[in-house]
């Protein structure tokens, strides 16, 4: 990722946030070498308005940087940690 997107950047109250943890190979090696990512999606009126993907370490940095309710992001971080067996 050239630049890490912000989780809050321009989030509006009328946007719905959903996320999932994906454990996929990234094309550079085997599935075991690929880092799982938390993928966040912001939708407004059922339409995707933006998305962001973070590895565990990227998400830890982003959570520390935020000055807001980070409940969903912390849950995603825990799921990332579980997916890596850490």
C-alpha positions as CSV (number, residue, x, y, z in Angstrom):
1,X,0.0,0.0,0.0
2,X,1.6,3.3,-1.1
3,X,-0.2,5.3,1.6
4,X,-2.1,4.0,4.5
5,X,-5.7,5.2,4.4
6,X,-7.2,6.6,7.6
7,X,-10.1,4.8,9.2
8,X,-11.9,8.0,10.1
9,X,-10.7,10.3,7.3
10,X,-14.1,11.6,6.1
11,X,-16.6,9.2,7.8
12,X,-20.1,10.7,8.1
13,X,-22.8,9.8,10.6
14,X,-25.1,8.4,7.8
15,X,-22.4,5.9,6.7
16,X,-22.6,2.2,7.8
17,X,-19.3,0.6,8.7
18,X,-18.8,-3.1,8.1
19,X,-15.5,-5.1,8.2
20,X,-14.1,-8.6,7.8
21,X,-10.8,-10.3,8.3
22,X,-9.4,-11.9,5.1
23,X,-6.6,-14.4,5.1
24,X,-5.6,-14.5,1.5
25,X,-2.4,-15.0,-0.4
26,X,-1.3,-11.8,-2.0
27,X,0.2,-13.3,-5.1
28,X,3.8,-13.1,-3.9
29,X,4.0,-16.4,-2.1
30,X,2.1,-19.1,-0.3
31,X,-1.0,-18.6,1.8
32,X,1.2,-19.2,4.9
33,X,3.4,-16.2,4.0
34,X,0.5,-13.8,3.4
35,X,-0.5,-11.5,6.2
36,X,-4.3,-11.5,7.1
37,X,-5.9,-8.1,6.7
38,X,-8.9,-6.4,8.2
39,X,-11.0,-4.9,5.4
40,X,-13.3,-2.0,6.3
41,X,-16.2,-0.9,4.1
42,X,-18.2,2.3,4.4
43,X,-21.6,2.3,2.8
44,X,-24.2,5.1,2.3
45,X,-27.6,4.2,1.1
46,X,-26.4,0.7,0.2
47,X,-23.5,2.0,-2.0
48,X,-19.9,1.5,-1.1
49,X,-18.3,5.0,-0.6
50,X,-14.9,3.9,0.5
51,X,-12.8,1.0,1.8
52,X,-9.5,0.4,3.6
53,X,-7.3,-2.7,4.3
54,X,-4.9,-3.0,7.2
55,X,-2.5,-5.7,8.5
56,X,-2.4,-6.2,12.2
57,X,0.5,-3.8,12.7
58,X,-1.0,-1.1,10.5
59,X,-4.3,-1.4,12.4
60,X,-2.5,-1.0,15.7
61,X,-0.9,2.2,14.5
62,X,-4.2,3.5,13.2
63,X,-6.0,2.8,16.4
64,X,-3.4,4.6,18.5
65,X,-3.7,7.6,16.1
66,X,-7.5,7.9,16.3
67,X,-9.3,10.1,18.7
68,X,-12.8,8.5,18.5
69,X,-14.8,5.4,19.3
70,X,-12.6,2.6,18.0
71,X,-14.7,-0.4,19.3
72,X,-15.1,-2.0,15.8
73,X,-11.5,-1.5,15.0
74,X,-10.3,-3.1,18.2
75,X,-12.6,-6.1,17.6
76,X,-11.1,-6.4,14.1
77,X,-7.6,-6.2,15.6
78,X,-8.4,-9.0,18.0
79,X,-9.7,-11.1,15.1
80,X,-6.5,-10.4,13.1
81,X,-4.4,-11.5,16.1
82,X,-6.5,-14.7,16.4
83,X,-6.1,-15.4,12.7
84,X,-2.3,-15.3,13.1
85,X,-2.3,-17.5,16.2
86,X,-0.7,-14.7,18.3
